Amino acid sequence: MVSNRARHSVAALLFWFTLGDIQAQQTPRAVPVTEDGIVSPRAVPFPTAGAPPRAAVVVDDKPKPTGPDEDLYDYAALLYEKKEYPLAADSLAQYLQRYPTGRHVAVVMFRLGECYVNQNQLAEAERYYIEVVTRYPSSEGAPSAAYRLGAIRFNDKQFDESARYFAFCEAKTTFAQIKLAAAYNKSRAYQMAGDKKKALLALNSVVAIKADNPYLESALLSLGTALLAENKKKEALAMFTDLIAVSKDNAVLSDALVKAGVIEAETGEADAAIKHFERALGIGDTTPENRGIALVGSVQALFAKGDYNAVIDAYNRNASALPPGDLLPKMQLLLGHAHRMRKTYSRAVEQYVLVEQSAPESDQAFEAGYWKLYCFYLLSDKDLPEYVRTFLDKYAKARSGHELMSKARLILADAHFNAGKYADAADAFTLVDVKSLPEKLRAGSLFNKG
């Protein structure tokens, strides 16, 4: 019976991961790029101007054209390089007005967009980025313009449009790092749009690149979490295992350790689960929620192995960890069982009382209430009959036919019998539903009743 409870608790741990990860995805942000490549795999607000890489400089032996259009462009480019964005925007706009078919139109439009971004005029910037992508899709600035549009749409929660622009950038750019950034952000846009299939495909393309991939950790974590949400535990575990091997970020590492441990505990790999839970508990950056989940997971795995001393030791070493939600009474119940199996019945009673106090209306409180009576029975407590009557009265309506109710009545009858109060014992035995008792208790109960 206890083993089944432990398995149910592991399933509860998986529920907490799914719920927490869904909630964590509610604040959409796009990841930026810089002149030199990717800034960070973490989510950040819309990138500052100048973030997408500039178009590569092409060395050309041909003589540079001359003329007033080139002079105006060079002057605008100089202002742009010096970050004189209002002045640069005026000169760039003049170029478009005077030379609408000039050879620099695509670059001018992109830089106009950048100038307006730097002046926090996103609507104006967006207009020029769209022009670059739609009118000059093969230009050197088109991938960067599309990346900008993807970020704008993402932060406006237009996720389908965002994914489309990031996909354009990924397909068009010649820079490996920008391709990675676009693929990763595309996956996040699909995820926010609710298109799980496309999100997984995009994440798989990111995690396939192992070398020089600053998005690898984040993508592995996202992919593993998504697979876990779809109950694909084996595939998810592979992602978390890879992440554990490569992560240098303690917060990410601890998250992967706990999630890997939960999957391993549920699939019967208790030793591996315990190792991962213990490692997570030893990392200072482990979140309070993950610390609580790791403690519960460690307690469950050790209990399943029958190592009751280790169960109690694990709890004592991490007593400050607070399991989330209904995991707390489940852990307290297992601690009570561990003390009971060690025959430290008084300590078991203390844990069972904590369960009744922390979740008085729960299934765990009902079960703890019975095992508390059992421990009092083994301790020959003089007040046991009163405790049993209180327990039976409390659950008489809601759980009248439950096996534990019959076993509680049997405890009362046996207590009277052992005390030589045979009349009281006989009355108590008449209330015991022998058929609801486990097979191994029936013969003895009938014999004592007789």
C-alpha positions in Angstrom: 0.0 0.0 0.0 2.8 2.4 0.9 4.7 1.7 -2.3 1.6 2.7 -4.3 1.4 5.9 -2.3 5.1 6.6 -3.1 4.4 6.1 -6.8 1.4 8.5 -6.7 3.7 11.1 -5.1 6.2 10.8 -7.9 3.4 11.4 -10.4 2.5 14.5 -8.3 6.1 15.7 -8.8 5.7 15.5 -12.6 2.5 17.6 -12.3 4.3 20.3 -10.4 6.9 20.5 -13.2 4.3 20.7 -15.9 2.3 23.4 -14.1 5.4 25.4 -13.2 6.8 25.3 -16.7 3.5 26.4 -18.3 3.3 29.3 -15.9 6.9 30.2 -16.5 6.2 30.6 -20.2 3.6 33.4 -19.7 6.1 36.3 -20.0 7.2 36.4 -23.7 10.6 37.9 -24.5 12.8 37.7 -27.6 16.5 36.9 -27.3 18.7 39.5 -28.9 21.8 39.3 -31.0 24.7 41.7 -31.1 27.3 43.0 -33.6 29.6 40.1 -32.4 26.9 37.4 -32.2 24.6 36.2 -29.5 24.4 37.9 -26.2 22.9 35.2 -24.0 20.6 32.2 -24.1 18.4 33.8 -21.5 15.2 35.7 -22.4 15.6 39.5 -22.4 13.4 42.4 -23.6 13.5 43.7 -27.2 17.2 44.2 -28.1 18.7 47.6 -28.2 19.4 49.2 -31.6 22.4 47.9 -33.5 21.8 44.4 -32.2 21.5 42.5 -35.5 24.9 42.1 -37.2 25.8 44.5 -39.9 25.9 43.4 -43.4 29.3 41.9 -44.3 31.8 44.2 -46.0 32.4 43.0 -49.5 35.8 43.7 -50.9 35.5 44.9 -54.5 38.3 45.8 -56.8 36.0 47.9 -58.9 36.4 51.6 -58.6 33.8 53.1 -56.2 31.1 55.1 -58.0 31.1 58.8 -57.4 28.4 61.5 -57.5 26.1 63.4 -55.2 24.2 60.3 -54.3 27.4 58.6 -53.0 28.4 61.7 -51.2 25.0 61.9 -49.4 25.1 58.2 -48.6 28.7 58.5 -47.2 27.7 61.4 -45.1 24.6 59.6 -43.7 26.8 56.5 -43.1 29.3 58.6 -41.1 26.6 60.1 -38.9 25.2 56.6 -38.4 28.5 55.2 -37.4 28.9 58.0 -34.9 25.5 57.2 -33.5 24.1 60.6 -34.4 20.8 58.9 -35.0 18.5 61.9 -35.5 20.9 63.5 -38.0 21.6 60.2 -39.7 17.9 59.6 -40.1 17.4 63.0 -41.8 20.2 62.3 -44.2 19.1 58.7 -44.9 15.5 60.0 -45.6 16.9 62.6 -48.0 18.7 59.8 -49.8 15.4 57.9 -50.3 13.6 61.0 -51.5 16.3 62.0 -54.0 17.4 58.6 -55.2 14.5 56.1 -54.8 16.2 53.7 -57.1 19.8 54.2 -55.8 22.1 51.3 -55.2 22.0 51.8 -51.4 18.2 51.9 -51.0 18.0 48.5 -49.1 20.8 49.5 -46.7 19.4 52.9 -46.2 16.0 51.5 -45.3 17.5 49.1 -42.8 19.6 51.9 -41.2 16.6 54.1 -41.0 14.9 51.4 -39.1 17.9 51.2 -36.7 17.9 55.0 -36.2 14.3 54.9 -35.2 14.8 52.0 -32.9 17.5 54.0 -31.1 15.1 56.8 -30.7 12.4 54.4 -29.4 10.1 55.0 -32.3 9.3 51.4 -33.0 6.4 52.0 -35.3 8.5 54.0 -37.7 11.3 51.4 -37.4 8.9 48.6 -38.1 7.7 50.3 -41.3 11.2 50.4 -42.8 12.1 46.8 -41.7 9.0 45.6 -43.5 10.1 47.4 -46.6 13.5 45.8 -46.5 12.0 42.3 -46.1 9.3 42.6 -48.7 11.0 44.7 -51.4 14.6 43.5 -50.9 14.4 40.0 -49.5 17.8 39.1 -51.0 19.6 42.1 -49.6 22.3 41.7 -46.9 20.1 43.6 -44.4 17.0 41.6 -44.9 17.8 38.8 -42.4 18.6 41.4 -39.7 15.4 43.3 -40.5 13.4 40.1 -40.3 15.0 39.3 -36.9 14.0 42.8 -35.7 10.5 42.2 -36.8 10.4 38.8 -35.2 11.4 40.4 -31.9 8.8 43.2 -32.2 6.0 40.8 -33.0 7.1 38.5 -30.2 7.0 41.2 -27.6 3.6 42.3 -29.0 2.5 38.7 -28.4 1.9 38.2 -32.2 3.6 34.8 -32.0 2.6 33.4 -35.4 4.0 36.5 -37.2 7.1 36.4 -35.0 7.8 32.8 -35.9 7.4 33.7 -39.6 10.0 36.5 -39.4 12.4 34.4 -37.4 12.1 31.6 -39.9 12.9 34.1 -42.7 16.0 35.3 -40.9 17.1 31.7 -40.2 16.7 30.8 -43.9 18.4 33.9 -45.3 21.3 34.7 -43.0 24.8 33.5 -43.8 25.9 33.9 -40.2 25.9 30.6 -38.2 25.3 32.4 -34.8 22.4 34.4 -36.2 20.9 31.3 -37.7 21.0 29.7 -34.2 19.5 32.8 -32.6 16.6 32.9 -35.1 15.9 29.2 -34.8 15.8 29.4 -31.0 13.5 32.4 -31.0 11.4 30.8 -33.6 10.9 27.8 -31.3 9.8 30.1 -28.5 7.4 31.9 -30.7 5.9 28.5 -31.8 5.7 27.5 -28.2 3.9 30.6 -27.2 1.5 30.2 -30.2 0.7 26.7 -29.0 2.2 24.9 -31.9 4.0 22.2 -30.0 5.0 20.2 -33.1 6.8 23.1 -34.8 8.3 24.2 -31.5 9.9 20.8 -31.0 11.2 20.7 -34.5 12.8 24.1 -34.1 14.4 23.1 -30.7 15.7 19.9 -32.2 17.5 21.9 -34.9 19.1 24.0 -32.1 20.3 21.2 -29.9 21.8 19.4 -32.9 24.5 22.0 -32.9 26.8 21.1 -30.1 29.9 23.3 -30.7 29.9 27.1 -30.2 26.2 27.1 -29.4 25.3 29.6 -26.6 21.7 28.5 -26.9 22.4 24.8 -26.3 21.6 24.8 -22.5 18.4 26.8 -22.9 17.3 24.7 -25.8 18.0 21.4 -24.1 16.0 22.6 -21.0 13.1 23.8 -23.1 13.1 20.6 -25.2 13.3 18.4 -22.2 10.5 20.2 -20.5 8.3 20.1 -23.6 8.9 16.4 -24.0 8.1 15.8 -20.3 4.9 17.7 -20.7 3.9 15.2 -23.5 4.8 12.3 -21.2 7.8 11.3 -23.4 9.9 10.6 -20.4 12.7 8.6 -22.1 13.3 11.4 -24.7 13.0 14.1 -22.0 15.5 12.3 -19.7 18.1 12.2 -22.6 17.8 16.0 -22.9 18.2 16.6 -19.2 21.2 14.2 -19.1 22.9 16.1 -21.9 22.2 19.3 -20.1 23.7 18.1 -16.9 26.8 17.2 -18.8 27.3 20.6 -20.4 25.7 23.2 -18.2 27.8 25.8 -16.5 24.8 27.7 -15.1 24.0 26.4 -11.6 20.3 27.5 -11.8 19.8 25.6 -15.1 21.9 22.7 -13.8 19.8 22.3 -10.7 16.6 22.4 -12.7 17.8 19.7 -15.0 19.0 17.6 -12.1 15.7 17.7 -10.3 13.7 16.9 -13.5 16.0 14.0 -14.4 15.7 12.7 -10.9 11.9 12.8 -11.0 11.8 10.8 -14.3 14.3 8.3 -13.0 12.4 7.8 -9.7 9.2 7.2 -11.7 10.9 4.7 -14.0 12.5 2.7 -11.2 16.0 4.1 -11.4 16.2 4.9 -7.7 19.9 5.1 -7.4 20.3 7.5 -10.3 17.4 9.6 -9.0 18.9 9.9 -5.5 22.2 10.9 -6.9 20.6 13.7 -8.9 18.4 14.9 -6.1 21.3 15.0 -3.7 23.4 17.0 -6.1 20.6 19.5 -6.7 20.1 19.9 -2.9 23.8 20.8 -2.7 23.6 23.6 -5.2 23.0 27.0 -3.7 21.2 28.4 -6.7 18.5 25.7 -6.6 15.2 27.4 -6.3 13.1 26.9 -3.1 10.5 25.0 -5.1 13.0 22.7 -6.8 14.7 22.2 -3.4 11.4 21.0 -1.9 10.8 18.7 -4.9 14.3 17.3 -4.7 13.8 16.5 -1.0 10.5 14.8 -1.6 12.0 12.9 -4.5 15.0 11.8 -2.4 12.8 10.7 0.4 10.5 8.7 -1.9 13.4 7.0 -3.7 15.1 6.0 -0.5 11.9 4.8 1.0 11.2 2.7 -2.1 14.6 1.1 -1.6 13.7 0.3 2.0 16.6 2.4 3.4 14.6 4.0 6.2 17.7 5.3 8.0 18.7 7.2 4.9 15.1 8.6 4.5 15.3 10.2 7.9 18.9 11.3 7.4 18.0 13.0 4.1 15.2 14.9 5.7 17.3 16.0 8.7 20.0 17.3 6.4 17.5 19.3 4.4 14.8 20.1 6.9 14.6 23.7 5.8 13.4 22.7 2.3 9.7 23.2 1.9 7.9 21.0 -0.6 5.2 22.7 -2.7 1.5 22.1 -2.4 0.3 18.6 -1.4 3.8 17.2 -1.6 4.5 18.2 2.0 2.0 15.9 3.7 3.0 13.1 1.4 6.6 13.5 2.5 5.7 13.7 6.2 3.7 10.5 5.8 6.7 8.7 4.4 8.8 10.0 7.2 6.3 8.6 9.7 6.4 5.3 7.9 10.2 5.3 8.0 10.2 5.8 11.8 7.5 3.2 12.2 9.6 0.7 10.2 12.6 1.5 12.4 10.3 0.9 15.4 10.8 4.4 16.7 7.1 4.6 17.2 7.0 7.8 19.3 8.8 9.7 16.4 6.4 8.1 13.9 3.5 9.5 15.9 5.1 13.0 15.8 5.2 12.8 12.0 1.7 11.5 11.7 0.4 14.3 13.8 2.2 16.8 11.6 0.4 15.3 8.6 -3.0 15.7 10.3 -2.2 19.3 11.1 -0.8 20.3 7.7 -3.5 18.8 5.6 -6.4 17.9 7.9 -8.9 17.0 5.1 -6.5 15.0 2.9 -6.2 11.3 2.2 -2.8 11.5 3.8 -4.3 12.8 7.1 -6.7 9.9 7.2 -4.0 7.4 6.6 -1.7 9.1 9.1 -4.5 9.0 11.7 -4.8 5.2 11.4 -1.1 4.6 11.6 -0.9 6.9 14.6 -3.4 4.5 16.3 -1.3 1.5 15.2 1.8 3.1 16.8 -0.1 3.8 20.1 -1.3 0.2 20.0 2.3 -1.0 19.8 3.3 1.4 22.6 0.5 0.1 24.7 -0.8 3.6 25.3 -3.5 3.6 28.0 -5.5 6.2 26.2 -5.7 4.1 22.9 -9.4 3.3 23.2 -10.3 7.0 23.4 -8.0 7.8 20.4 -9.7 5.0 18.4 -13.2 6.3 19.2 -12.2 9.8 18.2 -10.8 8.5 14.9 -13.9 6.4 14.1 -16.2 9.3 14.9 -14.3 11.7 12.7 -14.4 9.5 9.6 -17.7 7.6 10.3 -19.6 9.2 7.4 -17.0 9.9 4.8 -15.0 6.7 5.0 -17.3 4.2 6.8 -16.5 1.3 4.5 -12.8 1.9 4.2 -10.4 -0.9 5.1 -8.6 1.3 7.6 -11.8 1.9 9.5 -12.2 -1.9 10.0 -8.5 -2.2 11.0 -9.0 0.7 13.5 -12.0 -1.2 15.0 -9.8 -4.3 15.2 -7.1 -2.3 17.0 -9.7 -1.3 19.6 -11.0 -4.8 20.0 -7.4 -6.3 20.3 -6.5 -3.6 22.9 -9.4 -4.6 25.1 -8.6 -8.3 24.5 -5.0 -7.8 25.5 -6.1 -5.8 28.6 -8.3 -8.7 29.6 -11.5 -6.7 29.1 -13.3 -9.4 27.2 -16.8 -8.0 27.4 -15.5 -4.7 25.8 -13.5 -6.7 23.3 -16.5 -8.8 22.3 -18.6 -5.6 21.7 -15.8 -4.1 19.7 -15.3 -7.3 17.6 -19.0 -7.2 16.6 -18.3 -3.9 14.8 -15.3 -5.3 12.8 -16.2 -6.1 9.2 -13.9 -9.1 8.8 -14.5 -9.3 5.1 -13.0 -5.9 4.6 -9.8 -6.9 6.4 -6.7 -8.1 4.6 -6.7 -11.9 4.3 -3.8 -12.4 6.7 -5.8 -10.7 9.5 -9.0 -12.5 9.2 -8.3 -15.8 10.9 -6.7 -14.2 14.0 -9.6 -11.7 14.2 -12.2 -14.5 14.1 -10.2 -16.5 16.7 -10.0 -13.7 19.1 -13.6 -12.8 18.6 -14.5 -16.4 19.4 
